[in-house]
Amino acid sequence: MDLETLLGDIVHGASLVQPASRQSGGSSTSDWNNIDISGLTADSRLVQPGFLFAALEGTLSDGVKFIPDAVSRGASVILVR
């Protein structure tokens, strides 16, 4: 099972997005298979280079608002719903 399918199963209706600064000219399956993810967080303040940032909707705020911060901190992949 590939990463996108696995995470889509975990967060129903979710999609993976690779920040433009890290794209290699496309979004083919081989591109996704070559991404190293060193960690996972839903808190943009905790993102470190290579992390997957889960931009989830919370009770007080929407994680989408924190995507720019996560990318500036080095997120390799963004999970959005």
C-alpha positions, -999 to +999 in steps of 0.1 A: +000+000+000+014+034-009+017+063+015-012+083+000-036+054+003-025+046+038-030+081+051-062+085+032-075+055+050-064+070+083-080+104+077-110+097+055-112+121+026-076+134+031-051+143+004-014+146+004+003+177-010+040+181-016+051+218-010+061+234-043+096+240-029+101+203-028+083+191-060+105+176-087+083+186-116+053+163-111+033+142-087+039+107-100+038+076-079+076+074-080+079+109-066+058+099-036+078+067-031+110+086-029+100+110-001+116+104+033+094+113+062+112+117+094+083+126+116+046+135+118+028+163+136-004+183+135+013+212+153+032+234+129+054+247+157+068+212+160+076+206+124+112+198+116+128+192+082+114+161+066+082+160+087+047+153+074+024+181+086-012+171+091-033+202+085-064+190+103-095+210+112-097+215+150-123+228+173-107+262+175-088+266+143-082+251+109-047+236+103-047+249+068-039+283+082-006+269+095+006+254+062+029+283+054+046+280+088+050+242+084+065+246+050+089+273+062+100+249+089+108+222+064+077+200+060+082+174+032+045+166+029+012+182+039-019+162+047-050+182+040-087+174+042 
